[in-house]
């Protein structure tokens, strides 16, 4: 289906551009925000700044509490792994 292949291509281009911007940046900050949606589902969104903000990912957390330890594990296992892939 054309829409799926176009969406996948745009996603790949966007991820590549974001990785290039992070790699070229002299400083990087990771911002994360957690909340619950209208269905009371936990959501955490990650934004990277280089200093321009770049949306990085959004994660449904289910019943997991948004503790500092949990947020740190998400940064390590999601943000850093995406950066080096």
Wavefront OBJ file of the C-alpha trace (Angstrom):
o trace
v 0.000 0.000 0.000
v 1.430 3.354 -1.038
v 0.425 5.199 2.152
v 2.289 2.663 4.309
v 5.472 2.835 2.246
v 5.346 6.649 2.166
v 4.785 6.834 5.913
v 7.658 4.426 6.553
v 9.993 6.384 4.256
v 9.136 9.697 5.937
v 9.633 8.101 9.359
v 13.072 6.789 8.376
v 14.097 10.187 6.964
v 12.890 11.941 10.122
v 14.749 9.560 12.432
v 17.932 9.894 10.367
v 17.713 13.693 10.442
v 17.115 13.704 14.204
v 20.110 11.419 14.808
v 22.314 13.648 12.634
v 21.217 16.749 14.537
v 21.919 15.100 17.898
v 25.321 13.850 16.703
v 26.290 17.335 15.443
v 25.052 19.204 18.530
v 27.515 20.734 20.981
v 25.027 20.101 23.796
v 21.958 17.904 24.177
v 19.182 17.843 26.762
v 16.531 15.182 27.264
v 13.117 16.336 28.443
v 10.454 13.911 29.548
v 6.918 14.459 30.700
v 4.538 11.905 32.137
v 0.772 12.109 32.448
v -2.367 10.039 32.036
v -4.643 10.326 29.023
v -8.450 10.449 29.013
v -8.586 6.648 29.400
v -6.357 6.953 32.497
v -3.427 5.272 30.692
v 0.073 6.368 31.670
v 2.026 8.117 28.873
v 5.596 9.460 28.844
v 6.879 11.656 26.027
v 10.568 12.301 25.344
v 11.861 15.400 23.598
v 15.518 16.035 22.811
v 16.822 19.578 22.496
v 19.923 20.460 20.494
v 18.858 23.288 21.452
v 15.973 23.095 18.944
v 13.412 20.600 20.279
v 13.072 17.267 18.477
v 10.235 14.888 19.370
v 11.902 11.579 20.148
v 9.269 9.136 21.359
v 6.089 8.587 23.301
v 5.634 5.530 25.475
v 2.506 4.011 27.002
v 3.550 2.909 30.483
v 0.544 0.875 31.514
v 0.396 0.409 35.276
v 4.066 1.382 35.761
v 4.518 4.379 38.094
v 6.422 7.346 36.666
v 9.224 7.168 39.233
v 12.683 8.627 38.682
v 14.124 5.126 38.468
v 11.608 4.079 35.815
v 12.149 7.285 33.812
v 15.935 6.757 33.960
v 15.540 3.192 32.669
v 13.405 4.450 29.764
v 16.024 7.068 28.880
v 18.755 4.441 28.959
v 16.829 1.715 27.150
v 14.819 3.778 24.659
v 16.503 7.116 24.047
v 20.126 5.977 24.078
v 19.435 2.786 22.108
v 17.547 4.727 19.427
v 20.404 7.179 19.200
v 23.049 4.541 18.484
v 20.981 2.264 16.213
l 1 2 3 4 5 6 7 8 9 10 11 12 13 14 15 16 17 18 19 20 21 22 23 24 25 26 27 28 29 30 31 32 33 34 35 36 37 38 39 40 41 42 43 44 45 46 47 48 49 50 51 52 53 54 55 56 57 58 59 60 61 62 63 64 65 66 67 68 69 70 71 72 73 74 75 76 77 78 79 80 81 82 83 84 85
